[in-house]
Amino acid sequence: MTSSSVTAIHSRDNTFVKDLRRLAQDTTAYRKQGRVWLEGDHLCRAALARGLRASVAVFSESFWPQAQVEYAQAATKFIVLADALFADVSGLESPASMGFILDLPAPASLQPNAPTVVLDRVQDAGNVGSILRSASAFGFRQVAAIKGSAALWSPKVLRAGMGAHFALDLIEGLALDDLAALQVPLLVTSSHAGDFLHRAALPWPCAWVMGHEGQGVSPALEDRASLRIRIAQPGGEESLNVAAAAAICLHASGAGR
């Protein structure tokens, strides 16, 4: 890096700082700015491991001496914020000391034959991020989010995803009719009907539909399903958290293919 690529900022009123604060704290600011904010060492390293390079790398003043060596090739531009300013910008209770700004990937097209996870109005950011991790871990390469699902590139979903975003094609804001482009069998989860997962012959590739936390999969999607699947719960609970159900179902598909 050169001295001209490094900028130190100490003012809360700086335009860059205002935009960064929105990226860090506003769920959908990434859509307006066309950029995403990765806060913390783990997310940044996950991006680098996938061959990505930040447009801007941001560091706290106290971490900067170490960062100059460790992240010299990570970005085209470097910003150093006073520690108190970095903490003010951060969306975390315990702020990290670094982060990357990445250009938002171009919208992906729905691939008809790709192993897919469909999010049917899954609204909790932690659940969505966890499902993305399971999708990546078990060989699904496409996540299609119906309108009403949590914003896929929001800061909370990014943190819960722990880097899974960079291994997946993500499509959000879809209408139900958009799923007609999928040519793989549609599998829906149910707490009370359908074949038990451990006995079912699961197709591969397929598209698993994970439904709303309270309402489950919409009737319109259930009507399109090739299979309805339920998970045996010998302990007697009424239902499972959607992220837990997704992990079980996606593992069964991935391990059995």
ZAMARGU-4260 file (C-alpha; in steps of 0.2 Angstrom, whole numbers, plus 5000, padded with zeros to 4 digits):
<rodrens>
0) 5000/5000/5000 | 5005/5018/4998 | 5003/5033/5009 | 4990/5040/4997 | 4979/5025/4999
5) 4977/5027/5018 | 4966/5040/5025 | 4964/5044/5044 | 4947/5050/5050 | 4942/5058/5067
10) 4925/5066/5063 | 4908/5059/5066 | 4902/5071/5053 | 4913/5064/5039 | 4902/5058/5024
15) 4911/5041/5023 | 4908/5038/5042 | 4890/5042/5040 | 4888/5030/5025 | 4897/5017/5035
20) 4886/5019/5050 | 4871/5016/5039 | 4879/5000/5032 | 4883/4994/5049 | 4867/4998/5057
25) 4853/4999/5044 | 4846/4982/5038 | 4844/4987/5020 | 4856/5001/5017 | 4867/4989/5007
30) 4853/4989/4993 | 4854/5008/4992 | 4873/5009/4993 | 4877/4994/4982 | 4890/4989/4996
35) 4891/4977/5011 | 4900/4979/5027 | 4909/4964/5035 | 4914/4968/5053 | 4927/4957/5062
40) 4942/4947/5058 | 4932/4930/5054 | 4921/4937/5041 | 4935/4947/5033 | 4946/4932/5032
45) 4932/4921/5025 | 4930/4934/5011 | 4949/4933/5007 | 4949/4914/5007 | 4936/4915/4993
50) 4947/4926/4983 | 4938/4942/4986 | 4946/4959/4988 | 4938/4974/4998 | 4935/4990/4990
55) 4939/4998/5007 | 4947/4991/5022 | 4943/5000/5039 | 4953/4999/5055 | 4953/5006/5072
60) 4968/5017/5076 | 4975/5005/5089 | 4974/4990/5077 | 4981/4999/5062 | 5000/4996/5066
65) 4997/4977/5066 | 4985/4978/5051 | 4997/4987/5040 | 5007/4971/5039 | 4993/4958/5040
70) 4981/4966/5027 | 4992/4975/5015 | 4985/4967/5000 | 4967/4965/5006 | 4960/4981/4998
75) 4963/4995/4986 | 4959/5009/4999 | 4962/5009/5018 | 4953/5020/5031 | 4959/5022/5049
80) 4946/5028/5062 | 4949/5034/5079 | 4945/5020/5091 | 4930/5029/5099 | 4923/5033/5081
85) 4925/5015/5076 | 4915/5010/5091 | 4902/5022/5087 | 4900/5016/5069 | 4900/4998/5074
90) 4883/4988/5075 | 4890/4976/5088 | 4889/4977/5107 | 4908/4973/5108 | 4915/4982/5092
95) 4928/4973/5082 | 4944/4983/5077 | 4942/4980/5058 | 4930/4978/5044 | 4929/4977/5025
100) 4917/4986/5013 | 4914/4975/4998 | 4904/4979/4982 | 4887/4970/4982 | 4888/4955/4970
105) 4878/4957/4954 | 4861/4949/4956 | 4861/4931/4952 | 4849/4922/4941 | 4839/4908/4947
110) 4847/4892/4940 | 4834/4879/4936 | 4844/4863/4941 | 4854/4869/4955 | 4853/4862/4973
115) 4842/4875/4981 | 4836/4882/4998 | 4820/4892/4997 | 4816/4904/5011 | 4798/4907/5012
120) 4796/4922/5023 | 4809/4917/5036 | 4811/4933/5045 | 4824/4931/5059 | 4841/4936/5054
125) 4849/4923/5065 | 4839/4909/5057 | 4843/4915/5040 | 4861/4916/5043 | 4861/4899/5051
130) 4852/4891/5036 | 4865/4899/5024 | 4879/4890/5034 | 4870/4874/5033 | 4866/4876/5014
135) 4885/4879/5010 | 4890/4865/5022 | 4879/4852/5014 | 4882/4856/4995 | 4867/4868/4991
140) 4874/4882/4980 | 4858/4893/4978 | 4847/4901/4990 | 4831/4909/4984 | 4822/4921/4996
145) 4803/4925/4994 | 4798/4943/4998 | 4796/4945/5016 | 4811/4935/5021 | 4825/4944/5031
150) 4837/4954/5020 | 4851/4942/5015 | 4865/4954/5015 | 4860/4963/5031 | 4874/4965/5045
155) 4865/4952/5056 | 4863/4939/5043 | 4881/4941/5037 | 4887/4938/5055 | 4876/4923/5057
160) 4881/4916/5040 | 4900/4916/5046 | 4906/4918/5028 | 4893/4906/5020 | 4887/4920/5009
165) 4903/4919/4998 | 4900/4901/4993 | 4882/4904/4988 | 4872/4912/4974 | 4859/4922/4983
170) 4843/4928/4975 | 4831/4939/4986 | 4814/4948/4983 | 4806/4934/4973 | 4788/4931/4970
175) 4780/4914/4972 | 4778/4913/4953 | 4797/4915/4951 | 4800/4898/4958 | 4792/4891/4942
180) 4809/4892/4934 | 4816/4878/4946 | 4816/4862/4937 | 4821/4852/4953 | 4809/4843/4964
185) 4802/4855/4978 | 4802/4847/4996 | 4793/4856/5009 | 4794/4853/5028 | 4779/4850/5039
190) 4777/4847/5058 | 4763/4835/5056 | 4761/4828/5038 | 4771/4819/5025 | 4785/4806/5025
195) 4797/4805/5039 | 4814/4811/5034 | 4823/4796/5040 | 4813/4784/5029 | 4811/4795/5014
200) 4820/4793/4997 | 4826/4810/4994 | 4830/4816/4976 | 4846/4825/4971 | 4847/4839/4966
205) 4831/4846/4975 | 4825/4862/4982 | 4820/4862/5001 | 4808/4875/5006 | 4810/4882/5024
210) 4794/4891/5030 | 4790/4906/5041 | 4794/4904/5059 | 4776/4904/5065 | 4765/4900/5049
215) 4776/4887/5041 | 4777/4885/5022 | 4763/4894/5013 | 4749/4884/5006 | 4753/4889/4988
220) 4771/4882/4990 | 4764/4866/4998 | 4753/4863/4983 | 4768/4864/4972 | 4778/4851/4982
225) 4784/4835/4976 | 4787/4828/4993 | 4781/4834/5011 | 4793/4829/5024 | 4792/4829/5043
230) 4806/4826/5056 | 4803/4812/5069 | 4803/4820/5086 | 4802/4806/5099 | 4805/4818/5113
235) 4788/4825/5109 | 4791/4843/5105 | 4778/4852/5094 | 4790/4858/5082 | 4808/4863/5078
240) 4816/4880/5076 | 4817/4883/5057 | 4836/4884/5057 | 4837/4867/5066 | 4825/4859/5054
245) 4835/4866/5039 | 4851/4859/5046 | 4844/4841/5048 | 4835/4841/5031 | 4850/4848/5021
250) 4862/4836/5030 | 4850/4821/5025 | 4850/4827/5007 | 4869/4831/5006 | 4875/4815/5015
255) 4863/4804/5005 | 4867/4809/4988
</rodrens>
